[in-house]
Amino acid sequence: MARKAFTHFEAVSAVVPGEGGYSAAIAVKALDGSGAPRFHKILDEQKFKTAFEADEAAAQELARLADVDEEGELAWSVV
């Protein structure tokens, strides 16, 4: 699991189980500790056989994450 802190939020690599395997995700939670984490599925076109593979992919995408806006939406850096 990888973590990245922003001004008001913390983002963490995550995994969502589903039919046919696992999806990579990024969970976002407010730094003040209020509210439940919000999960954003990423790499929608890909399913992974193991949770480990999905988390590795999520961690790689987390490295590209530029920011989390005030509503908790992901803002990606352009590569």
N, C-alpha and C positions, 0 to 999 in steps of 0.2 A: 504494500500500500504506500502510495506517494502522497505527500501533502504540499500545499502551497497556500501561503497566507496573502491576503489582499487587504485593502483599507478596512472594509467592514465585514468581510467574509473569509472563511477558510474553505478551500476546495480539496477534495480527497479522491484519489482513484478508487473506483468501485466496480462491482460486478452485479449484473441482474440476471438471475436464472430464468430460463424460458424453454419453450419447445425447441428442440433441436440443438440445444447448447446454451451458451452464456453470451450475454452482451456486455460490451465495455460501457462504463458510465463514469460520470463525475458527480460526486455528491457535494452539495454546497450548503454550508451552515453559517449562520451569523456568528461573528466573533463574540458578541455579548451573551451567547448561550441561549438566546430565546428561540423557540420554535424547533420543529423537526427538520432534519436535513432534507433538501430537495434533490432528487436524482434526475440527472440529464443523461439519457442514453446517447452515446456517440458512436460513430462508425456503424450507422444503422444497417448498412449492406453486409456487415460481417457478423457471423456467429462463430464462437470459439468452442472447441471441444471441452476445454477445462476452464475452471475459474481462474487458475493461475495465468493461463494465456490471455484471458480477457483482462485481467488486472494489469498485466504487463503492457498490453496495448493502451489501456486507459492511462497508465503512468506516462507513456510516451506522448500521448495527446495532452496530458496535463502540463507537460513541459512547454507546449506551444500556447497555453492559455495566457492571454495578456492581462485579463482583468475579469472581475465579476461586477456587473452594474448594480445600481441601487435596488433593483427588483430581483436580484439573484440570477440574472441571465448571464450566460457565458459570452465573453468577448475574446475572439481569437486574434492572435497576431498573424500578419500576412507574411508568408515565407516566400 
